[in-house]
Amino acid sequence: MQRYLPSGFGYKYFSSPFQGANVSQFGDDINLGATFPPLFRYDENRMSGGNPATGWIKYAYPDSLLRTMRGYAVNFGASALPDTADITGIVNNGNLTLTLYNHNNPYTLGFNLVGNPYPSPINWDAASGWTKTNIDDALYYFKASTTDQYGGTYSTYINKASSDGLATNIIPSMQGFFVHVANGAFPVTGTLSLDNSVRITDLTHSFIKSGEDESKPILRLTAGFSDDAVSTDPSVIYFDEKAETTFDSKLDALKLMNTDLKVPNLYAAGSDGSKLSIDALLFH
């Protein structure tokens, strides 16, 4: 299966749609022996290593398994030219389940990097087929910087609201993304399950994220540097009759901080101290 990338610059969040595929599948696209690792997995419970212990762990080992439903950060290098990545194997099918956690560690904060396990797009808002036990309703996508090979920005989707107008409920094949396990009595255990009924045949959505007309009125604010028109970070406010001033996992999306140092971070503040990229407010 192939995934066309309009630009091969920097990191892309990938997942494997196959059983038993391993990291060596990326060997024709990246240098697995590079001094700085070109491929990472993410461990929500990482407590040591790194500076700081952000959750990212080197995974550029050819024989390591690309685990079903897991996401991986793959750095395709410094060239902005188009690239086509490919993986081969026996496709995943049917019911799949992944157990996730929130240990409330200072840098990972309950975020888990997962991925679309099927060779087709999937609908996060499908009427049936999902089990999201202790999983917030928001999706978090990553977009590589155009100038920083090791940085990028995050966009968010929840409840038909998109932080940047591009992130949607349709998750392309081979797409990795973050989800957040609910806060509570730590550690919190979450379950993410899906079956074939969440799969769709809409192939128009590009990798990473794509446009969609929003179905509700929103207020989108952006912050950026005056001398750099592309350095903007969006934040969304919308109105909902069920909204509260504190974080609501069904209506609000938390803020994942950008890693591109040339882009600021804009977010709303909930009354409980939460930082929100999408904030639902009660209309008075």
Backbone as CSV, one residue per row, in Angstrom:
resi,resn,N_x,N_y,N_z,CA_x,CA_y,CA_z,C_x,C_y,C_z
1,MET,0.848,-1.182,0.000,0.000,0.000,0.000,0.883,1.231,0.000
2,GLN,0.529,2.231,-0.802,1.322,3.435,-0.939,0.601,4.642,-0.348
3,ARG,1.390,5.600,0.148,0.863,6.869,0.622,1.704,7.986,0.012
4,TYR,1.049,8.779,-0.839,1.727,9.902,-1.484,1.832,11.072,-0.522
5,LEU,3.019,11.651,-0.428,3.267,12.818,0.412,3.611,14.003,-0.482
6,PRO,2.812,15.060,-0.485,3.119,16.232,-1.320,4.490,16.827,-1.026
7,SER,4.940,16.678,0.225,6.282,17.097,0.618,6.843,16.075,1.591
8,GLY,8.074,15.657,1.355,8.705,14.692,2.250,9.463,15.342,3.390
9,PHE,9.301,16.644,3.577,10.070,17.373,4.579,9.568,17.074,5.986
10,GLY,10.468,16.666,6.867,10.154,16.548,8.288,9.346,15.324,8.664
11,TYR,8.701,15.416,9.830,7.981,14.293,10.422,6.576,14.136,9.851
12,LYS,6.184,12.881,9.698,4.807,12.503,9.401,4.416,11.433,10.414
13,TYR,3.176,11.474,10.888,2.709,10.453,11.827,2.056,9.331,11.028
14,PHE,2.665,8.147,11.075,2.225,7.002,10.289,1.685,5.900,11.182
15,SER,0.857,5.051,10.591,0.479,3.786,11.222,0.459,2.719,10.130
16,SER,0.536,1.466,10.548,0.565,0.367,9.582,-0.821,-0.246,9.434
17,PRO,-1.275,-0.477,8.187,-2.554,-1.163,7.969,-2.389,-2.677,7.849
18,PHE,-1.198,-3.181,8.219,-0.892,-4.594,8.001,-0.556,-5.338,9.294
19,GLN,-0.768,-6.632,9.251,-0.343,-7.509,10.335,1.138,-7.837,10.157
20,GLY,1.898,-7.737,11.235,3.258,-8.228,11.231,4.272,-7.418,10.456
21,ALA,3.913,-6.239,9.952,4.892,-5.406,9.250,5.912,-4.865,10.248
22,ASN,7.147,-4.679,9.802,8.156,-4.166,10.713,8.786,-2.884,10.181
23,VAL,9.645,-2.298,10.989,10.231,-0.986,10.696,11.043,-0.993,9.412
24,SER,11.595,-2.128,9.043,12.408,-2.200,7.831,11.627,-1.802,6.585
25,GLN,10.289,-1.822,6.675,9.464,-1.398,5.546,9.748,0.050,5.157
26,PHE,10.233,0.849,6.106,10.559,2.247,5.812,12.001,2.421,5.342
27,GLY,12.748,1.311,5.226,14.161,1.391,4.891,14.453,1.977,3.522
28,ASP,13.483,1.917,2.598,13.691,2.502,1.278,13.258,3.962,1.218
29,ASP,12.762,4.496,2.339,12.301,5.883,2.387,13.135,6.750,3.322
30,ILE,13.715,6.131,4.349,14.502,6.872,5.331,15.773,6.091,5.654
31,ASN,16.739,6.773,6.234,17.982,6.135,6.649,17.847,5.684,8.094
32,LEU,17.558,4.409,8.286,17.327,3.894,9.634,18.582,3.938,10.491
33,GLY,19.749,4.090,9.870,20.991,4.151,10.622,21.503,5.556,10.850
34,ALA,20.681,6.552,10.582,21.100,7.944,10.747,21.476,8.228,12.200
35,THR,22.403,9.188,12.391,22.865,9.538,13.737,21.708,9.991,14.610
36,PHE,20.852,10.882,14.072,19.649,11.267,14.804,18.522,10.368,14.324
37,PRO,17.886,9.631,15.226,16.900,8.622,14.812,15.800,9.228,13.937
38,PRO,15.470,8.584,12.820,14.414,9.098,11.943,13.035,8.530,12.247
39,LEU,12.937,7.645,13.257,11.642,7.039,13.565,11.513,6.852,15.073
40,PHE,10.360,7.275,15.597,10.108,7.203,17.041,8.742,6.580,17.305
41,ARG,8.648,5.866,18.403,7.351,5.493,18.970,7.087,6.405,20.156
42,TYR,5.904,6.277,20.765,5.538,7.165,21.855,5.064,6.341,23.046
43,ASP,5.618,6.640,24.227,5.268,5.925,25.448,4.662,6.918,26.435
44,GLU,3.369,6.811,26.652,2.666,7.742,27.552,3.189,7.666,28.973
45,ASN,3.764,6.532,29.369,4.226,6.358,30.749,5.733,6.516,30.871
46,ARG,6.377,7.173,29.925,7.821,7.344,30.018,8.167,8.320,31.134
47,MET,9.052,7.885,32.034,9.408,8.702,33.191,10.866,9.106,33.220
48,SER,11.691,8.553,32.307,13.116,8.871,32.321,13.642,8.908,30.900
49,GLY,14.819,9.482,30.749,15.420,9.582,29.425,14.944,10.821,28.707
50,GLY,15.746,11.302,27.770,15.356,12.485,27.023,15.550,13.744,27.840
51,ASN,15.319,14.858,27.222,15.481,16.139,27.912,14.421,17.124,27.411
52,PRO,13.227,17.115,27.993,12.797,16.253,29.107,12.313,14.893,28.607
53,ALA,11.772,14.087,29.542,11.240,12.771,29.187,9.871,12.966,28.539
54,THR,9.877,13.265,27.241,8.659,13.699,26.557,7.755,12.567,26.115
55,GLY,8.217,11.345,26.166,7.423,10.226,25.682,7.972,9.622,24.405
56,TRP,8.785,10.366,23.664,9.336,9.867,22.407,10.515,8.928,22.671
57,ILE,10.500,7.771,21.996,11.541,6.758,22.159,12.020,6.311,20.785
58,LYS,13.325,6.272,20.601,13.901,5.813,19.341,13.347,4.434,18.985
59,TYR,12.943,4.284,17.701,12.378,3.004,17.278,12.860,2.633,15.873
60,ALA,14.029,3.149,15.498,14.554,2.922,14.148,15.310,1.599,14.065
61,TYR,14.678,0.523,14.528,15.280,-0.800,14.518,14.564,-1.652,13.472
62,PRO,15.261,-2.099,12.433,14.605,-2.764,11.297,13.680,-3.910,11.673
63,ASP,14.025,-4.684,12.692,13.227,-5.867,13.039,12.081,-5.561,14.004
64,SER,11.974,-4.319,14.457,10.906,-3.978,15.405,9.556,-3.948,14.691
65,LEU,8.529,-4.383,15.397,7.193,-4.508,14.814,6.470,-3.166,14.789
66,LEU,5.813,-2.878,13.678,4.883,-1.753,13.602,3.548,-2.267,14.139
67,ARG,3.287,-1.993,15.386,2.163,-2.619,16.078,0.824,-2.059,15.616
68,THR,-0.157,-2.942,15.562,-1.491,-2.572,15.106,-2.102,-1.498,15.995
69,MET,-2.638,-0.450,15.379,-3.307,0.681,16.025,-2.346,1.661,16.680
70,ARG,-1.050,1.407,16.597,-0.076,2.345,17.145,0.366,3.333,16.067
71,GLY,0.707,4.544,16.496,1.239,5.542,15.594,2.732,5.706,15.790
72,TYR,3.418,6.161,14.736,4.870,6.358,14.774,5.208,7.673,14.080
73,ALA,6.209,8.372,14.602,6.695,9.598,13.985,7.861,9.242,13.078
74,VAL,7.710,9.508,11.784,8.707,9.149,10.786,9.227,10.423,10.131
75,ASN,10.551,10.639,10.197,11.150,11.826,9.602,11.717,11.456,8.232
76,PHE,11.118,12.051,7.181,11.493,11.712,5.816,12.630,12.573,5.284
77,GLY,13.192,13.456,6.119,14.393,14.166,5.715,14.187,15.633,5.439
78,ALA,15.188,16.239,4.779,15.230,17.682,4.586,14.753,18.124,3.212
79,SER,14.346,17.189,2.373,13.879,17.549,1.029,12.387,17.808,1.027
80,ALA,11.989,18.912,0.404,10.570,19.249,0.297,9.924,18.631,-0.935
81,LEU,10.666,17.844,-1.696,10.109,17.200,-2.886,9.074,16.149,-2.487
82,PRO,8.114,15.866,-3.358,7.126,14.819,-3.063,7.795,13.464,-2.834
83,ASP,7.121,12.633,-2.056,7.634,11.294,-1.775,6.452,10.341,-1.703
84,THR,6.714,9.081,-1.955,5.687,8.048,-1.831,6.217,6.947,-0.921
85,ALA,5.588,6.793,0.225,5.976,5.741,1.171,5.105,4.516,0.940
86,ASP,5.660,3.339,1.194,4.891,2.119,0.960,5.177,1.092,2.046
87,ILE,4.157,0.306,2.353,4.250,-0.799,3.304,3.560,-2.001,2.677
88,THR,4.079,-3.196,2.933,3.533,-4.424,2.354,3.193,-5.411,3.463
89,GLY,2.120,-6.176,3.273,1.784,-7.188,4.256,0.372,-7.709,4.079
90,ILE,-0.139,-8.362,5.106,-1.517,-8.865,5.140,-2.365,-7.838,5.866
91,VAL,-3.395,-7.313,5.210,-4.147,-6.195,5.760,-4.925,-6.579,7.013
92,ASN,-5.058,-5.608,7.920,-5.898,-5.784,9.102,-7.366,-5.760,8.707
93,ASN,-8.181,-6.471,9.476,-9.600,-6.559,9.176,-10.352,-6.922,10.447
94,GLY,-11.601,-6.469,10.540,-12.445,-6.864,11.656,-12.189,-6.066,12.922
95,ASN,-12.634,-6.601,14.050,-12.550,-5.911,15.328,-11.119,-5.860,15.847
96,LEU,-10.703,-4.667,16.278,-9.366,-4.460,16.822,-9.479,-3.624,18.097
97,THR,-8.612,-3.883,19.065,-8.691,-3.212,20.359,-7.298,-2.839,20.847
98,LEU,-7.214,-1.671,21.494,-5.953,-1.205,22.072,-6.236,-0.622,23.452
99,THR,-5.438,-1.014,24.438,-5.547,-0.464,25.787,-4.573,0.698,25.929
100,LEU,-5.074,1.830,26.425,-4.289,3.049,26.566,-4.346,3.522,28.015
101,TYR,-3.446,4.461,28.373,-3.362,4.888,29.770,-3.159,6.392,29.890
102,ASN,-3.532,6.885,31.060,-3.196,8.241,31.476,-2.580,8.150,32.867
103,HIS,-1.246,8.298,32.938,-0.537,8.275,34.216,-0.309,9.680,34.768
104,ASN,-0.799,10.681,34.036,-0.660,12.079,34.473,0.798,12.481,34.672
105,ASN,1.678,11.942,33.861,3.078,12.346,33.910,3.233,13.769,33.353
106,PRO,4.232,14.515,33.802,4.274,15.957,33.532,4.384,16.344,32.066
107,TYR,4.924,15.483,31.214,5.108,15.851,29.806,4.177,15.112,28.853
108,THR,3.745,13.910,29.216,2.856,13.164,28.324,1.383,13.427,28.638
109,LEU,1.038,13.611,29.915,-0.278,14.086,30.333,-1.446,13.299,29.740
110,GLY,-1.257,11.992,29.565,-2.360,11.149,29.116,-2.568,11.092,27.618
111,PHE,-1.691,11.725,26.833,-1.806,11.636,25.376,-1.155,10.345,24.885
112,ASN,-1.806,9.710,23.912,-1.317,8.462,23.336,-1.318,8.579,21.812
113,LEU,-0.229,8.131,21.169,-0.122,8.179,19.719,-0.639,6.871,19.134
114,VAL,-1.751,6.959,18.424,-2.392,5.780,17.839,-2.456,5.966,16.323
115,GLY,-3.154,5.076,15.623,-3.226,5.204,14.179,-4.361,4.410,13.574
116,ASN,-4.722,4.766,12.362,-5.732,4.037,11.589,-5.159,2.667,11.222
117,PRO,-5.785,1.571,11.666,-5.213,0.246,11.419,-5.677,-0.405,10.118
118,TYR,-6.560,0.260,9.362,-7.147,-0.341,8.171,-6.561,0.263,6.888
119,PRO,-6.678,-0.462,5.771,-6.225,0.066,4.479,-7.284,0.934,3.819
120,SER,-8.051,1.644,4.609,-9.109,2.525,4.118,-9.296,3.643,5.129
121,PRO,-9.879,4.772,4.722,-10.181,5.817,5.693,-11.205,5.327,6.712
122,ILE,-11.219,5.958,7.878,-12.205,5.636,8.906,-12.858,6.923,9.406
123,ASN,-14.085,6.784,9.902,-14.878,7.925,10.347,-14.929,7.949,11.871
124,TRP,-14.285,8.952,12.471,-14.257,9.081,13.929,-15.652,9.281,14.509
125,ASP,-16.560,9.845,13.709,-17.923,10.117,14.166,-18.930,9.064,13.710
126,ALA,-18.463,7.901,13.277,-19.366,6.847,12.820,-20.387,6.511,13.896
127,ALA,-21.625,6.231,13.472,-22.716,5.967,14.413,-22.504,4.679,15.201
128,SER,-21.755,3.746,14.661,-21.487,2.485,15.359,-20.085,2.016,14.993
129,GLY,-19.585,1.081,15.781,-18.295,0.479,15.479,-17.167,0.893,16.389
130,TRP,-17.337,2.003,17.131,-16.293,2.478,18.040,-16.623,2.117,19.478
131,THR,-15.593,1.803,20.246,-15.666,1.796,21.705,-14.583,2.739,22.201
132,LYS,-14.978,3.790,22.915,-14.026,4.798,23.397,-14.195,4.949,24.908
133,THR,-13.830,3.907,25.637,-13.961,3.917,27.084,-12.847,4.760,27.698
134,ASN,-13.231,5.809,28.405,-12.277,6.750,29.019,-11.365,7.405,27.975
135,ILE,-11.876,7.586,26.774,-11.137,8.268,25.709,-11.887,9.553,25.365
136,ASP,-11.216,10.699,25.436,-11.845,11.962,25.038,-12.205,11.909,23.559
137,ASP,-13.158,12.751,23.145,-13.670,12.699,21.779,-12.809,13.430,20.754
138,ALA,-11.743,14.084,21.161,-10.954,14.902,20.242,-9.889,14.093,19.512
139,LEU,-9.631,14.497,18.262,-8.518,13.998,17.462,-7.446,15.074,17.393
140,TYR,-6.184,14.667,17.405,-5.062,15.605,17.335,-4.113,15.178,16.215
141,TYR,-4.032,16.011,15.176,-3.183,15.729,14.018,-1.917,16.582,14.074
142,PHE,-0.859,16.092,13.430,0.407,16.819,13.349,0.698,17.200,11.908
143,LYS,1.176,18.421,11.719,1.602,18.892,10.403,3.041,19.370,10.501
144,ALA,3.907,18.823,9.649,5.320,19.172,9.691,5.523,20.640,9.345
145,SER,6.494,21.255,9.989,6.915,22.608,9.644,7.488,22.613,8.230
146,THR,7.427,23.772,7.573,8.048,23.901,6.255,9.490,24.390,6.353
147,THR,9.931,24.757,7.567,11.290,25.297,7.749,12.106,24.545,8.789
148,ASP,11.440,23.873,9.729,12.115,23.142,10.807,11.892,21.656,10.600
149,GLN,12.930,20.935,10.218,12.794,19.516,9.906,12.318,18.700,11.103
150,TYR,12.519,19.196,12.314,12.206,18.427,13.517,11.012,19.003,14.298
151,GLY,10.317,19.967,13.727,9.199,20.590,14.421,7.942,20.606,13.577
152,GLY,6.863,21.087,14.179,5.598,21.168,13.473,4.511,21.713,14.363
153,THR,3.282,21.636,13.897,2.134,22.179,14.614,1.035,21.124,14.712
154,TYR,0.153,21.315,15.686,-0.966,20.398,15.886,-2.295,21.080,15.552
155,SER,-3.185,20.309,14.973,-4.556,20.766,14.738,-5.502,19.751,15.357
156,THR,-6.728,20.192,15.620,-7.638,19.412,16.448,-9.030,19.360,15.834
157,TYR,-9.716,18.257,16.071,-11.118,18.111,15.652,-11.919,17.520,16.799
158,ILE,-13.102,18.105,17.051,-14.053,17.524,17.997,-15.449,18.081,17.721
159,ASN,-16.457,17.230,17.792,-17.860,17.648,17.750,-18.149,18.550,16.551
160,LYS,-17.630,18.179,15.382,-17.822,18.906,14.122,-17.160,20.277,14.112
161,ALA,-16.258,20.516,15.056,-15.480,21.761,15.079,-14.018,21.432,14.817
162,SER,-13.394,22.252,13.963,-12.001,22.041,13.570,-11.187,23.261,13.961
163,SER,-10.046,23.037,14.604,-9.255,24.176,15.084,-8.736,25.032,13.937
164,ASP,-8.382,24.402,12.821,-7.813,25.153,11.700,-8.674,25.131,10.441
165,GLY,-9.852,24.494,10.502,-10.706,24.390,9.335,-10.299,23.279,8.393
166,LEU,-9.255,22.540,8.722,-8.738,21.474,7.870,-8.843,20.099,8.513
167,ALA,-8.575,20.019,9.800,-8.682,18.742,10.513,-10.137,18.294,10.534
168,THR,-10.373,17.013,10.250,-11.741,16.509,10.179,-11.885,15.190,10.927
169,ASN,-13.110,14.662,10.894,-13.420,13.369,11.497,-13.003,12.197,10.614
170,ILE,-12.621,12.452,9.378,-12.195,11.388,8.475,-10.688,11.185,8.616
171,ILE,-10.301,10.016,9.070,-8.894,9.693,9.312,-8.385,8.873,8.134
172,PRO,-7.456,9.397,7.344,-6.975,8.665,6.169,-6.256,7.373,6.550
173,SER,-6.135,6.480,5.587,-5.359,5.265,5.801,-3.902,5.618,6.069
174,MET,-3.251,4.831,6.915,-1.844,4.986,7.296,-1.588,6.251,8.104
175,GLN,-2.652,6.891,8.614,-2.507,8.137,9.376,-2.356,7.855,10.865
176,GLY,-1.326,8.430,11.488,-1.174,8.406,12.933,-1.730,9.676,13.538
177,PHE,-2.202,9.603,14.785,-2.798,10.766,15.444,-2.798,10.543,16.953
178,PHE,-2.905,11.633,17.689,-2.978,11.546,19.149,-4.432,11.503,19.614
179,VAL,-4.665,10.753,20.679,-5.900,10.835,21.449,-5.511,11.022,22.911
180,HIS,-6.473,11.445,23.715,-6.206,11.689,25.132,-7.085,10.802,25.991
181,VAL,-6.453,10.064,26.902,-7.197,9.271,27.878,-7.685,10.205,28.979
182,ALA,-8.918,10.041,29.388,-9.575,10.944,30.330,-8.803,11.081,31.636
183,ASN,-8.902,12.243,32.225,-8.362,12.454,33.566,-9.274,11.795,34.589
184,GLY,-8.729,11.508,35.769,-9.520,10.868,36.813,-8.634,10.418,37.943
185,ALA,-8.951,9.278,38.542,-8.126,8.695,39.601,-6.981,7.956,38.914
186,PHE,-5.807,8.572,38.878,-4.684,8.059,38.103,-4.050,6.817,38.759
187,PRO,-3.557,5.882,37.934,-3.611,5.894,36.470,-4.993,5.504,35.945
188,VAL,-5.401,6.144,34.867,-6.679,5.852,34.218,-6.417,4.919,33.038
189,THR,-7.216,3.872,32.925,-7.110,2.933,31.807,-8.195,3.245,30.783
190,GLY,-7.811,3.353,29.528,-8.755,3.590,28.451,-8.751,2.436,27.461
191,THR,-9.862,2.266,26.770,-9.977,1.244,25.736,-10.452,1.881,24.445
192,LEU,-9.693,1.671,23.381,-10.077,2.151,22.056,-10.256,0.936,21.159
193,SER,-11.496,0.699,20.720,-11.803,-0.441,19.851,-12.562,0.051,18.628
194,LEU,-12.420,-0.672,17.519,-13.152,-0.334,16.309,-13.343,-1.582,15.475
195,ASP,-14.349,-1.540,14.586,-14.563,-2.648,13.662,-14.843,-2.094,12.271
196,ASN,-15.167,-2.974,11.350,-15.275,-2.577,9.952,-16.363,-1.537,9.680
197,SER,-17.310,-1.364,10.578,-18.386,-0.408,10.323,-17.922,1.042,10.391
198,VAL,-16.722,1.303,10.900,-16.202,2.678,10.907,-15.465,3.005,9.613
199,ARG,-15.250,2.013,8.765,-14.517,2.219,7.518,-15.417,2.864,6.472
200,ILE,-14.823,3.701,5.637,-15.572,4.374,4.585,-14.797,4.230,3.275
201,THR,-15.454,4.622,2.178,-14.824,4.538,0.864,-14.494,5.916,0.305
202,ASP,-14.599,6.950,1.136,-14.255,8.309,0.710,-12.738,8.437,0.671
203,LEU,-12.169,8.508,-0.518,-10.726,8.552,-0.675,-10.215,9.948,-1.001
204,THR,-11.042,10.977,-0.812,-10.656,12.328,-1.203,-9.832,13.037,-0.147
205,HIS,-9.751,12.488,1.050,-9.048,13.166,2.133,-7.561,12.897,2.060
206,SER,-6.781,13.957,2.033,-5.332,13.842,1.924,-4.719,13.460,3.252
207,PHE,-3.481,12.962,3.184,-2.776,12.540,4.387,-2.519,13.726,5.301
208,ILE,-2.556,13.487,6.581,-2.336,14.429,7.675,-3.633,15.129,8.035
209,LYS,-4.269,15.833,7.091,-5.543,16.478,7.366,-6.079,17.054,6.076
210,SER,-7.377,17.393,6.046,-7.949,17.914,4.820,-9.172,18.752,5.121
211,GLY,-9.598,19.530,4.144,-10.650,20.503,4.354,-12.034,19.896,4.436
212,GLU,-12.922,20.599,5.106,-14.315,20.204,5.210,-15.121,21.418,5.639
213,ASP,-16.303,21.581,5.077,-17.152,22.681,5.500,-17.641,22.429,6.910
214,GLU,-17.526,23.409,7.765,-17.947,23.250,9.147,-19.458,23.414,9.252
215,SER,-20.081,22.656,10.109,-21.533,22.614,10.183,-22.076,23.497,11.295
216,LYS,-21.221,24.239,11.985,-21.681,25.098,13.064,-20.901,26.404,13.030
217,PRO,-21.533,27.505,13.456,-20.796,28.773,13.496,-19.729,28.743,14.585
218,ILE,-18.565,29.220,14.238,-17.455,29.235,15.182,-16.739,30.571,15.115
219,LEU,-15.938,30.836,16.128,-15.036,31.975,16.135,-13.619,31.414,16.178
220,ARG,-12.867,31.638,15.089,-11.504,31.129,15.028,-10.534,32.294,15.175
221,LEU,-9.699,32.226,16.204,-8.682,33.232,16.454,-7.322,32.662,16.099
222,THR,-6.409,33.497,15.628,-5.060,33.041,15.329,-4.049,33.995,15.943
223,ALA,-2.916,33.439,16.312,-1.788,34.236,16.816,-0.574,33.902,15.971
224,GLY,0.208,34.930,15.632,1.391,34.708,14.817,2.345,35.873,14.947
225,PHE,3.461,35.754,14.255,4.446,36.832,14.251,4.198,37.751,13.067
226,SER,4.318,39.052,13.300,3.974,40.037,12.278,4.851,39.934,11.034
227,ASP,6.060,39.409,11.175,6.964,39.319,10.037,6.981,37.927,9.402
228,ASP,6.024,37.066,9.805,5.964,35.717,9.252,4.498,35.307,9.129
229,ALA,3.964,35.452,7.922,2.530,35.250,7.709,2.085,33.806,7.894
230,VAL,3.003,32.857,7.805,2.616,31.443,7.912,2.844,30.875,9.297
231,SER,3.205,31.728,10.250,3.543,31.239,11.589,2.343,31.254,12.532
232,THR,1.128,31.182,12.007,-0.054,31.341,12.841,-0.474,30.037,13.513
233,ASP,-1.039,30.186,14.713,-1.595,29.065,15.453,-3.055,29.386,15.745
234,PRO,-4.005,28.513,15.379,-5.420,28.814,15.577,-5.972,28.283,16.898
235,SER,-7.033,28.929,17.357,-7.819,28.460,18.489,-9.275,28.765,18.193
236,VAL,-10.167,27.858,18.579,-11.579,27.979,18.197,-12.475,28.075,19.424
237,ILE,-13.453,28.972,19.321,-14.533,29.073,20.302,-15.848,28.848,19.566
238,TYR,-16.707,27.997,20.118,-18.042,27.826,19.547,-19.041,27.680,20.688
239,PHE,-20.312,27.733,20.340,-21.351,27.744,21.368,-22.165,26.461,21.324
240,ASP,-22.453,25.947,22.508,-23.216,24.707,22.627,-24.060,24.783,23.894
241,GLU,-25.295,24.336,23.806,-26.214,24.442,24.954,-25.803,23.552,26.120
242,LYS,-24.910,22.591,25.887,-24.468,21.701,26.957,-23.105,22.102,27.516
243,ALA,-22.552,23.205,27.049,-21.190,23.591,27.428,-21.105,24.030,28.882
244,GLU,-19.905,23.828,29.459,-19.597,24.275,30.810,-18.306,25.083,30.773
245,THR,-17.982,25.739,31.870,-16.756,26.538,31.899,-15.525,25.679,32.145
246,THR,-15.734,24.462,32.651,-14.629,23.518,32.841,-14.499,22.626,31.613
247,PHE,-13.393,21.895,31.534,-13.159,21.027,30.392,-14.197,19.928,30.293
248,ASP,-14.760,19.756,29.091,-15.735,18.700,28.803,-15.169,17.844,27.672
249,SER,-14.914,16.575,27.948,-14.242,15.707,26.982,-15.076,15.439,25.737
250,LYS,-16.391,15.739,25.782,-17.256,15.534,24.624,-17.345,16.773,23.742
251,LEU,-16.972,17.938,24.280,-17.166,19.197,23.564,-15.886,19.986,23.355
252,ASP,-14.933,19.857,24.268,-13.702,20.649,24.228,-12.508,19.783,23.813
253,ALA,-11.496,20.433,23.255,-10.242,19.751,22.912,-9.095,20.422,23.637
254,LEU,-8.244,19.621,24.248,-7.073,20.145,24.939,-6.062,20.717,23.936
255,LYS,-5.116,21.471,24.438,-4.078,22.051,23.595,-2.821,21.184,23.628
256,LEU,-2.425,20.681,22.466,-1.127,20.030,22.319,-0.161,21.089,21.807
257,MET,0.910,21.341,22.541,1.809,22.442,22.204,2.629,22.136,20.951
258,ASN,2.731,23.136,20.076,3.492,22.999,18.843,4.972,22.789,19.143
259,THR,5.653,22.089,18.252,7.092,21.868,18.399,7.915,22.721,17.446
260,ASP,7.247,23.485,16.582,7.934,24.430,15.700,8.178,25.710,16.493
261,LEU,9.430,26.044,16.746,9.759,27.201,17.580,9.410,28.523,16.922
262,LYS,9.082,28.506,15.635,8.717,29.733,14.930,7.209,29.979,14.933
263,VAL,6.473,29.104,15.641,5.014,29.235,15.727,4.615,29.362,17.192
264,PRO,3.818,30.363,17.555,3.374,30.498,18.950,2.300,29.475,19.283
265,ASN,1.874,29.458,20.534,0.792,28.582,20.981,-0.349,29.434,21.524
266,LEU,-1.522,29.290,20.912,-2.706,30.042,21.326,-3.740,29.061,21.867
267,TYR,-4.311,29.377,23.013,-5.324,28.502,23.588,-6.231,29.301,24.516
268,ALA,-7.417,28.741,24.754,-8.343,29.313,25.725,-8.096,28.659,27.077
269,ALA,-8.441,29.355,28.136,-8.236,28.836,29.487,-9.582,28.511,30.123
270,GLY,-9.765,27.242,30.523,-10.974,26.854,31.234,-10.900,27.282,32.685
271,SER,-12.039,27.345,33.346,-12.073,27.775,34.745,-11.370,26.784,35.664
272,ASP,-11.127,25.555,35.160,-10.415,24.543,35.942,-8.923,24.536,35.636
273,GLY,-8.444,25.522,34.866,-7.036,25.603,34.524,-6.660,24.857,33.258
274,SER,-7.615,24.217,32.610,-7.324,23.486,31.381,-6.973,24.447,30.249
275,LYS,-6.092,24.002,29.352,-5.704,24.768,28.173,-6.367,24.124,26.962
276,LEU,-7.158,24.912,26.229,-8.044,24.343,25.219,-7.760,24.913,23.834
277,SER,-7.611,24.018,22.853,-7.493,24.457,21.463,-8.862,24.678,20.842
278,ILE,-9.874,23.972,21.340,-11.275,24.186,20.948,-12.085,24.275,22.239
279,ASP,-12.804,25.399,22.389,-13.507,25.680,23.645,-14.985,25.914,23.356
280,ALA,-15.845,25.033,23.882,-17.282,25.200,23.760,-17.801,26.061,24.908
281,LEU,-18.572,27.090,24.576,-19.127,27.982,25.576,-20.642,27.949,25.530
282,LEU,-21.250,28.213,26.672,-22.705,28.272,26.764,-23.161,29.650,26.291
283,PHE,-24.087,29.655,25.347,-24.577,30.928,24.795,-25.599,31.541,25.739
284,HIS,-25.385,32.820,26.089,-26.316,33.530,26.977,-27.114,34.549,26.169
